Amino acid sequence: MKKLALVFVLAIFAPALLLGVLALRTAGRQRMIMEQQEVELRQKETDELAEKVRALLADEQRSFLDAVDRLRARVGSQELGEDFSARLPGEWVRDCIGFAVDQNGVVLSPKARSASDAATRDFLRENGAFLGNQAAAEVYQPYAKNSFQAASKSAAGYVQSPAAAAPAAQAGELSLDAAKASEGNLKSNTYKDDLDADAATLSAQKLRAVNPQNQQAAAPAVPLSQLYFATSRFRQLVADGHDGVLARFVEDELVVIFWVRPAGLDQYILGAQIKATDLFQAIRPGLDPFEAVHAPLDPFASSFSRGRSPDACIAILDDRARPVALSLPDFTASWKTPFVATEIGETLPHWEAALYLVHPDSVSQSAHLITLTLYGLVGLAIGAIAWGSLLIAADTRRQLSLAQKKTDFVSNVSHELKTPLTSIRMFAELLHERRVTDPAKTADYLRIIRLEAERLTRLINNVLDFARLERNQKHYTRSLTDLHPEIERLWQAQSEHLRAQGFETRSAIAPGPWWALVDADAIVQVIVNLLSNAEKYSIEKKEIELRATLEDRDIRISILDRGSGVPMGEEKKIFESFYRAHDSLSSGIPGSGLGLTLAVRIARDHGGDIHCEHRPGGGSIFTLSLPRDEPPAPL
């Protein structure tokens, strides 16, 4: 048993327990995996939205270039340069201010002396020195080429240079600075890749306008922007390029400058300044997630589907983290802390495509639920293994106990067979050799031979009947029988035998008839087994009593003795196969351990049962109960 238990623990339970522990450790990581998967899916949505915005901004730049080409085709070079600010609104319907600068740095349009509206005067005051190359400014610009398309392919921009912008000069016709920077020097001072080439001109990146939740675990502080800005003069920024986009903050307001050097007019730079908010309103229709049929368009399609409520809100945030577009108009949140966010790029620096969960705790709750489910399944599996182990151990103990009982049964039966055979052989030899001449002794020896033969027959019948019951081959011949005369005849014969063995016998038998549908021989066998059991265990005080009573539905036959009794707690075990409260070899009490087993099985096959209880004053009471039947109808 110990070896079997050790093998089970080492081969099954220990590996299963180890796998359970590993599974529980994996369950602890499940939440992080779930959240990471959610972040990756949501980040893809904001990346797609930011890419869409960049594409629309590139389209807006191309529309500006197309407008300039149309003007160039209709208007002469000098006239176009001097009157560009007035002609541009007719071709490019945007809330912007056009300007023209010649190669000497003179602002040709609009002119300071002819500026009649406040917006134009403010434009010249804020940009005159910068466009005239008299002052540097912090400017965001695509880094690979002077085109928006290059910027849309990377979130990185220019390396920062010192944020020292000179006060703007008075607006007017300004001369180009004599000092011109070469394109090589421009790159060495502004490109992110040349960080170590001119370290003295670099400054720290600016903080983003938002602090996405998916980055707070790694860095609780607000993260740095991936965009870089250059502090430079206008001439250095445009260099020899054909067209481009610049973004800068003027009096804490973001403005975007589209510029172009028209083909055949290399002496002019034509451009337009538009506020970032006005520029976004121009591209807004291409981002509206709801058209007339309320069908979501890219990039919002990943968050919406017709006929169900969205689980997230996508927003476009300006440089102050204020929403300028929402996929759910009535949605509110802490705008500075989106779930995920993507920077739009250098054209709209510090603008973000952000995503907010409608139910912020849904991700953690789902992960927590899955973790709990995994914990539960692992716990259930370990519990099932433990429970199975207990069942296997219990069954193993039962099988070992049964094997031991069978071994004891073989020994007991061998002993029980040997004893009557020895007596029969001894007395038969004495009678055969005629050594006994006394007639009384001869009769006594013949009686002993008969009793031992009956004992041997009863033992063999018990073994054979048990084998039939085990194979479900025991057959009964049932008939409506009056058990009263059967019990009377049985008690008369058994009481004589018991008195001959020195027992004091008493009986209290209720008058008949006792009608029952039974196999009378089988019921007689049950009572004989009970009387034999009482006889064997009554060693000191030999007293046996038979009581038979009629109840409303039952016939009850009780055998009372003053024997050694049944040990406490074994009242049910004594009916198990091969079980004996006292071993016949060690206690000297004969028996095979099958008598009570056969008796209770026969009783239950007849719809009855046998119960054992302790008798006050010592001994035991075994009660056989059988169901009564109605008497047969008179003929």
RARA-V918164 format. One record per helix or strand of 2 or more residues. SS is the DSSP state (H for helix, E for strand). FROM is the first residue (numbers start at 1). TO is the last residue. Records with the same first field share a line. If there is no record, write none. Layout:
BEGIN
SS=FROM-TO + FROM-TO
END
This chain:
BEGIN
H=2-74 + 77-82 + 84-91 + 118-131 + 148-151 + 183-190 + 192-194 + 199-201 + 213-216 + 234-238 + 276-286 + 300-302 + 362-432 + 439-470 + 483-500 + 520-537 + 573-575 + 584-587 + 595-605
E=96-102 + 107-109 + 137-140 + 230-232 + 243-250 + 253-260 + 268-275 + 312-317 + 323-326 + 340-343 + 352-357 + 479-482 + 504-509 + 515-518 + 543-550 + 554-561 + 609-614 + 620-627
END
